[in-house]
Amino acid sequence: MVVILALTLTICGCACFYLASPNQKWLSLVPPRRPLLAAASLLLGAGLVSWIAALRPLAGFFVTLHVAMVCLFVFPYSAALRSFGRGN
């Protein structure tokens, strides 16, 4: 159960980081940047704490980095595929 919570927090934190980017393609309007960065930092911090609670500290740290790396790699491509499917 803690692993699912940690995964959800980490993915939501990465989504907030992506939405705070000026080059994001998910929303047509650019949302305010500072609240999203603050939310992303809090969510990723909570995700890190959850991963550490579920695993050992070093393993939790590296799992957080790996999940964030995969999310931040996939999010721009998912937005590009979505716009490609619409024909834009």
C-alpha positions as CSV (number, residue, x, y, z in Angstrom):
1,M,0.0,0.0,0.0
2,V,2.9,2.4,0.8
3,V,4.4,1.6,-2.6
4,I,1.3,2.6,-4.4
5,L,1.1,5.9,-2.4
6,A,4.8,6.6,-3.1
7,L,4.4,5.9,-6.8
8,T,1.3,8.2,-7.0
9,L,3.0,11.0,-5.1
10,T,6.1,10.8,-7.3
11,I,4.1,10.7,-10.6
12,C,1.9,13.7,-9.4
13,G,5.0,15.6,-8.4
14,C,6.6,15.0,-11.9
15,A,3.3,16.1,-13.5
16,C,3.4,19.3,-11.6
17,F,7.0,19.9,-12.7
18,Y,6.0,19.3,-16.3
19,L,3.0,21.6,-16.1
20,A,5.3,24.3,-14.6
21,S,7.4,24.2,-17.7
22,P,6.9,27.0,-20.2
23,N,7.1,24.4,-23.0
24,Q,4.4,22.1,-21.7
25,K,1.8,20.9,-24.2
26,W,-0.9,19.4,-21.9
27,L,-2.8,22.7,-21.3
28,S,-3.4,25.5,-23.8
29,L,-3.1,28.1,-21.1
30,V,0.1,28.4,-19.1
31,P,-0.7,27.9,-15.4
32,P,1.1,30.0,-12.7
33,R,4.5,28.6,-12.3
34,R,5.4,29.1,-8.6
35,P,2.5,27.2,-7.1
36,L,3.1,24.3,-9.4
37,L,6.8,24.2,-8.5
38,A,6.0,24.4,-4.8
39,A,3.4,21.6,-5.2
40,A,5.9,19.5,-7.2
41,S,8.6,19.9,-4.5
42,L,6.2,18.9,-1.8
43,L,4.8,15.9,-3.7
44,L,8.3,14.7,-4.6
45,G,9.5,15.1,-1.1
46,A,6.5,13.1,0.2
47,G,7.1,10.5,-2.4
48,L,10.7,10.2,-1.4
49,V,9.7,9.8,2.3
50,S,7.1,7.2,1.2
51,W,9.7,5.3,-0.9
52,I,12.1,5.3,2.1
53,A,9.4,4.0,4.3
54,A,8.6,1.2,1.9
55,L,12.2,0.3,1.1
56,R,15.6,1.0,2.6
57,P,16.8,4.7,2.5
58,L,19.3,4.3,-0.4
59,A,17.0,2.1,-2.4
60,G,14.1,4.6,-1.8
61,F,16.2,7.5,-3.0
62,F,17.2,5.7,-6.2
63,V,13.7,4.4,-6.9
64,T,12.4,8.0,-6.6
65,L,15.0,9.2,-9.1
66,H,14.2,6.4,-11.5
67,V,10.4,7.0,-11.4
68,A,10.9,10.7,-11.8
69,M,13.3,10.1,-14.8
70,V,10.8,7.8,-16.5
71,C,7.9,10.3,-15.9
72,L,9.8,13.3,-17.1
73,F,10.9,11.3,-20.2
74,V,7.4,10.1,-21.0
75,F,5.3,13.2,-20.4
76,P,6.5,15.3,-23.3
77,Y,6.2,12.4,-25.7
78,S,2.7,11.6,-24.5
79,A,1.7,15.2,-25.2
80,A,3.3,15.0,-28.7
81,L,1.4,11.8,-29.4
82,R,-1.8,13.3,-28.3
83,S,-1.4,16.3,-30.6
84,F,-0.3,14.0,-33.4
85,G,-3.4,12.0,-33.0
86,R,-5.6,15.1,-33.4
87,G,-3.7,16.2,-36.5
88,N,-2.4,19.4,-35.0
